[in-house]
Amino acid sequence: MPRHYDDSQQHSTSTKTRRQQEDQRRMAFRRAIESHSEERRLNQELSSYLDGATAHFWQSASASEGGHQSARPAR
């Protein structure tokens, strides 16, 4: 009879270990998905920021070029 008790305890332990391993794999997968989503969001924000900064730079550059052209004496 004690042998039966030991087997059930061993089975319970292996089941618990297997469930813990499955939980660890699930959590690692979930963290990978969240990390990927966060990276995509940050890339989109950075891209839109750079697009806005580039547009602002070109607007400033063209405005300053226009100012220099009007300051030149006419020939």
Secondary structure, 3 states (H helix, E strand, C coil): CHHHHHHHHHHHHHHHHHHHHHHHHHHHHHHHHHHHHHHHHHHHHHHHHHHHHHHHHHHHHHHHHHHHHHHCCCC
